[in-house]
Amino acid sequence: MYLLEIVLFVAGIVLLAIGYRRNLRNLLLAGAVVLFLSAALGSFVEGYIEGYSQSRSSH
């Protein structure tokens, strides 16, 4: 999971740099979304797994 977060973080930084240099707003937006995903992905996956395991144990 940590490797995926690092890869997303680096990809977001690269997209932001390219979008800023070439003045491409879509790349800037994509970079911002990828950076958001890199920060939120770990918590989302942990919460999903916890909720799934609790629903399976209650049956």
N, CA, C and O atoms as CSV, one atom per row, in Angstrom:
chain,resi,resn,atom,element,x,y,z
A,1,MET,N,N,0.822,-1.186,0.000
A,1,MET,CA,C,0.000,0.000,0.000
A,1,MET,C,C,0.871,1.256,0.000
A,1,MET,O,O,0.564,2.237,-0.678
A,2,TYR,N,N,1.965,1.210,0.774
A,2,TYR,CA,C,2.822,2.390,0.843
A,2,TYR,C,C,3.494,2.672,-0.496
A,2,TYR,O,O,3.711,3.829,-0.856
A,3,LEU,N,N,3.816,1.629,-1.219
A,3,LEU,CA,C,4.434,1.816,-2.521
A,3,LEU,C,C,3.477,2.526,-3.474
A,3,LEU,O,O,3.888,3.403,-4.234
A,4,LEU,N,N,2.202,2.148,-3.434
A,4,LEU,CA,C,1.204,2.791,-4.287
A,4,LEU,C,C,1.039,4.260,-3.913
A,4,LEU,O,O,0.891,5.110,-4.792
A,5,GLU,N,N,1.062,4.566,-2.618
A,5,GLU,CA,C,0.955,5.957,-2.183
A,5,GLU,C,C,2.144,6.776,-2.669
A,5,GLU,O,O,1.979,7.918,-3.098
A,6,ILE,N,N,3.330,6.204,-2.605
A,6,ILE,CA,C,4.527,6.917,-3.065
A,6,ILE,C,C,4.476,7.135,-4.576
A,6,ILE,O,O,4.821,8.210,-5.067
A,7,VAL,N,N,4.046,6.113,-5.304
A,7,VAL,CA,C,3.952,6.237,-6.762
A,7,VAL,C,C,2.933,7.307,-7.135
A,7,VAL,O,O,3.190,8.116,-8.027
A,8,LEU,N,N,1.782,7.324,-6.467
A,8,LEU,CA,C,0.776,8.346,-6.748
A,8,LEU,C,C,1.277,9.734,-6.390
A,8,LEU,O,O,0.999,10.696,-7.106
A,9,PHE,N,N,2.007,9.849,-5.298
A,9,PHE,CA,C,2.553,11.143,-4.904
A,9,PHE,C,C,3.525,11.673,-5.952
A,9,PHE,O,O,3.447,12.833,-6.356
A,10,VAL,N,N,4.432,10.819,-6.384
A,10,VAL,CA,C,5.418,11.235,-7.397
A,10,VAL,C,C,4.716,11.579,-8.716
A,10,VAL,O,O,5.059,12.565,-9.368
A,11,ALA,N,N,3.731,10.760,-9.103
A,11,ALA,CA,C,2.998,11.040,-10.343
A,11,ALA,C,C,2.252,12.368,-10.246
A,11,ALA,O,O,2.194,13.117,-11.221
A,12,GLY,N,N,1.688,12.663,-9.089
A,12,GLY,CA,C,0.997,13.938,-8.910
A,12,GLY,C,C,1.932,15.118,-9.022
A,12,GLY,O,O,1.594,16.129,-9.637
A,13,ILE,N,N,3.111,14.997,-8.427
A,13,ILE,CA,C,4.096,16.084,-8.512
A,13,ILE,C,C,4.543,16.283,-9.957
A,13,ILE,O,O,4.679,17.418,-10.414
A,14,VAL,N,N,4.771,15.184,-10.676
A,14,VAL,CA,C,5.197,15.281,-12.080
A,14,VAL,C,C,4.102,15.930,-12.923
A,14,VAL,O,O,4.385,16.794,-13.752
A,15,LEU,N,N,2.854,15.516,-12.712
A,15,LEU,CA,C,1.748,16.117,-13.472
A,15,LEU,C,C,1.604,17.605,-13.172
A,15,LEU,O,O,1.352,18.403,-14.075
A,16,LEU,N,N,1.763,17.973,-11.906
A,16,LEU,CA,C,1.692,19.396,-11.567
A,16,LEU,C,C,2.818,20.191,-12.224
A,16,LEU,O,O,2.594,21.295,-12.719
A,17,ALA,N,N,4.019,19.634,-12.229
A,17,ALA,CA,C,5.157,20.344,-12.825
A,17,ALA,C,C,4.975,20.507,-14.329
A,17,ALA,O,O,5.220,21.584,-14.874
A,18,ILE,N,N,4.550,19.446,-14.997
A,18,ILE,CA,C,4.347,19.527,-16.451
A,18,ILE,C,C,3.198,20.476,-16.782
A,18,ILE,O,O,3.296,21.287,-17.703
A,19,GLY,N,N,2.109,20.368,-16.022
A,19,GLY,CA,C,0.969,21.254,-16.266
A,19,GLY,C,C,1.305,22.707,-16.025
A,19,GLY,O,O,0.812,23.578,-16.741
A,20,TYR,N,N,2.135,22.994,-15.032
A,20,TYR,CA,C,2.530,24.370,-14.750
A,20,TYR,C,C,3.445,24.919,-15.834
A,20,TYR,O,O,3.283,26.057,-16.275
A,21,ARG,N,N,4.410,24.105,-16.265
A,21,ARG,CA,C,5.360,24.574,-17.278
A,21,ARG,C,C,4.700,24.819,-18.631
A,21,ARG,O,O,5.014,25.795,-19.313
A,22,ARG,N,N,3.783,23.929,-19.018
A,22,ARG,CA,C,3.148,24.044,-20.328
A,22,ARG,C,C,1.824,24.799,-20.286
A,22,ARG,O,O,1.165,24.971,-21.311
A,23,ASN,N,N,1.440,25.252,-19.085
A,23,ASN,CA,C,0.210,26.005,-18.893
A,23,ASN,C,C,-1.014,25.194,-19.344
A,23,ASN,O,O,-1.880,25.703,-20.056
A,24,LEU,N,N,-1.071,23.938,-18.922
A,24,LEU,CA,C,-2.183,23.050,-19.245
A,24,LEU,C,C,-3.010,22.815,-17.991
A,24,LEU,O,O,-2.574,22.134,-17.062
A,25,ARG,N,N,-4.196,23.380,-17.976
A,25,ARG,CA,C,-5.033,23.300,-16.781
A,25,ARG,C,C,-5.515,21.887,-16.492
A,25,ARG,O,O,-5.682,21.513,-15.331
A,26,ASN,N,N,-5.737,21.107,-17.531
A,26,ASN,CA,C,-6.203,19.739,-17.299
A,26,ASN,C,C,-5.151,18.898,-16.591
A,26,ASN,O,O,-5.489,18.072,-15.742
A,27,LEU,N,N,-3.886,19.097,-16.928
A,27,LEU,CA,C,-2.822,18.374,-16.240
A,27,LEU,C,C,-2.672,18.850,-14.799
A,27,LEU,O,O,-2.382,18.052,-13.908
A,28,LEU,N,N,-2.867,20.140,-14.569
A,28,LEU,CA,C,-2.838,20.647,-13.206
A,28,LEU,C,C,-3.955,20.025,-12.375
A,28,LEU,O,O,-3.743,19.652,-11.222
A,29,LEU,N,N,-5.129,19.916,-12.956
A,29,LEU,CA,C,-6.258,19.298,-12.265
A,29,LEU,C,C,-5.983,17.821,-11.994
A,29,LEU,O,O,-6.238,17.329,-10.894
A,30,ALA,N,N,-5.470,17.127,-12.983
A,30,ALA,CA,C,-5.149,15.709,-12.808
A,30,ALA,C,C,-4.093,15.528,-11.717
A,30,ALA,O,O,-4.189,14.605,-10.908
A,31,GLY,N,N,-3.097,16.394,-11.692
A,31,GLY,CA,C,-2.072,16.315,-10.660
A,31,GLY,C,C,-2.640,16.542,-9.268
A,31,GLY,O,O,-2.250,15.864,-8.317
A,32,ALA,N,N,-3.554,17.484,-9.145
A,32,ALA,CA,C,-4.179,17.743,-7.857
A,32,ALA,C,C,-5.022,16.557,-7.400
A,32,ALA,O,O,-5.007,16.203,-6.221
A,33,VAL,N,N,-5.750,15.945,-8.317
A,33,VAL,CA,C,-6.577,14.784,-7.970
A,33,VAL,C,C,-5.698,13.605,-7.567
A,33,VAL,O,O,-6.008,12.903,-6.605
A,34,VAL,N,N,-4.618,13.384,-8.284
A,34,VAL,CA,C,-3.713,12.278,-7.960
A,34,VAL,C,C,-3.047,12.513,-6.603
A,34,VAL,O,O,-2.879,11.569,-5.830
A,35,LEU,N,N,-2.669,13.750,-6.304
A,35,LEU,CA,C,-2.098,14.046,-4.993
A,35,LEU,C,C,-3.121,13.811,-3.888
A,35,LEU,O,O,-2.777,13.293,-2.826
A,36,PHE,N,N,-4.373,14.187,-4.129
A,36,PHE,CA,C,-5.430,13.926,-3.150
A,36,PHE,C,C,-5.596,12.430,-2.928
A,36,PHE,O,O,-5.725,11.980,-1.790
A,37,LEU,N,N,-5.593,11.663,-4.004
A,37,LEU,CA,C,-5.729,10.216,-3.874
A,37,LEU,C,C,-4.560,9.598,-3.129
A,37,LEU,O,O,-4.739,8.649,-2.366
A,38,SER,N,N,-3.367,10.127,-3.344
A,38,SER,CA,C,-2.202,9.568,-2.655
A,38,SER,C,C,-2.313,9.779,-1.147
A,38,SER,O,O,-1.825,8.957,-0.372
A,39,ALA,N,N,-2.944,10.865,-0.728
A,39,ALA,CA,C,-3.083,11.135,0.702
A,39,ALA,C,C,-4.257,10.375,1.311
A,39,ALA,O,O,-4.190,9.979,2.474
A,40,ALA,N,N,-5.320,10.165,0.558
A,40,ALA,CA,C,-6.544,9.595,1.116
A,40,ALA,C,C,-6.685,8.097,0.881
A,40,ALA,O,O,-7.540,7.460,1.497
A,41,LEU,N,N,-5.885,7.534,0.024
A,41,LEU,CA,C,-6.070,6.137,-0.359
A,41,LEU,C,C,-5.853,5.171,0.797
A,41,LEU,O,O,-6.620,4.220,0.948
A,42,GLY,N,N,-4.844,5.388,1.604
A,42,GLY,CA,C,-4.546,4.483,2.707
A,42,GLY,C,C,-5.677,4.409,3.717
A,42,GLY,O,O,-6.077,3.318,4.123
A,43,SER,N,N,-6.193,5.551,4.123
A,43,SER,CA,C,-7.293,5.583,5.083
A,43,SER,C,C,-8.553,4.961,4.509
A,43,SER,O,O,-9.276,4.260,5.216
A,44,PHE,N,N,-8.818,5.208,3.251
A,44,PHE,CA,C,-10.007,4.651,2.617
A,44,PHE,C,C,-9.949,3.131,2.577
A,44,PHE,O,O,-10.930,2.461,2.900
A,45,VAL,N,N,-8.816,2.592,2.185
A,45,VAL,CA,C,-8.671,1.138,2.085
A,45,VAL,C,C,-8.753,0.495,3.467
A,45,VAL,O,O,-9.405,-0.538,3.624
A,46,GLU,N,N,-8.106,1.084,4.468
A,46,GLU,CA,C,-8.174,0.534,5.819
A,46,GLU,C,C,-9.606,0.535,6.350
A,46,GLU,O,O,-10.037,-0.443,6.960
A,47,GLY,N,N,-10.339,1.611,6.126
A,47,GLY,CA,C,-11.733,1.688,6.559
A,47,GLY,C,C,-12.617,0.698,5.829
A,47,GLY,O,O,-13.509,0.096,6.428
A,48,TYR,N,N,-12.380,0.529,4.561
A,48,TYR,CA,C,-13.157,-0.423,3.777
A,48,TYR,C,C,-12.922,-1.853,4.269
A,48,TYR,O,O,-13.871,-2.620,4.437
A,49,ILE,N,N,-11.676,-2.201,4.495
A,49,ILE,CA,C,-11.345,-3.546,4.979
A,49,ILE,C,C,-11.935,-3.779,6.365
A,49,ILE,O,O,-12.457,-4.859,6.639
A,50,GLU,N,N,-11.861,-2.791,7.230
A,50,GLU,CA,C,-12.420,-2.925,8.576
A,50,GLU,C,C,-13.933,-3.103,8.528
A,50,GLU,O,O,-14.482,-3.957,9.225
A,51,GLY,N,N,-14.606,-2.302,7.710
A,51,GLY,CA,C,-16.049,-2.438,7.578
A,51,GLY,C,C,-16.453,-3.767,6.965
A,51,GLY,O,O,-17.439,-4.373,7.385
A,52,TYR,N,N,-15.713,-4.217,5.992
A,52,TYR,CA,C,-16.014,-5.502,5.360
A,52,TYR,C,C,-15.828,-6.658,6.336
A,52,TYR,O,O,-16.648,-7.575,6.382
A,53,SER,N,N,-14.749,-6.612,7.119
A,53,SER,CA,C,-14.493,-7.704,8.048
A,53,SER,C,C,-15.523,-7.714,9.182
A,53,SER,O,O,-15.888,-8.786,9.664
A,54,GLN,N,N,-15.993,-6.555,9.612
A,54,GLN,CA,C,-17.022,-6.504,10.648
A,54,GLN,C,C,-18.360,-6.996,10.131
A,54,GLN,O,O,-19.108,-7.637,10.870
A,55,SER,N,N,-18.673,-6.711,8.883
A,55,SER,CA,C,-19.948,-7.186,8.338
A,55,SER,C,C,-19.911,-8.691,8.131
A,55,SER,O,O,-20.941,-9.350,8.268
A,56,ARG,N,N,-18.766,-9.245,7.807
A,56,ARG,CA,C,-18.642,-10.691,7.635
A,56,ARG,C,C,-18.711,-11.417,8.985
A,56,ARG,O,O,-19.240,-12.525,9.060
A,57,SER,N,N,-18.182,-10.804,10.048
A,57,SER,CA,C,-18.168,-11.463,11.350
A,57,SER,C,C,-19.542,-11.404,12.037
A,57,SER,O,O,-19.818,-12.212,12.925
A,58,SER,N,N,-20.395,-10.469,11.641
A,58,SER,CA,C,-21.716,-10.332,12.281
A,58,SER,C,C,-22.710,-11.351,11.740
A,58,SER,O,O,-23.751,-11.569,12.358
A,59,HIS,N,N,-22.423,-11.975,10.613
A,59,HIS,CA,C,-23.362,-12.943,10.036
A,59,HIS,C,C,-23.128,-14.298,10.575
A,59,HIS,O,O,-23.826,-15.241,10.201
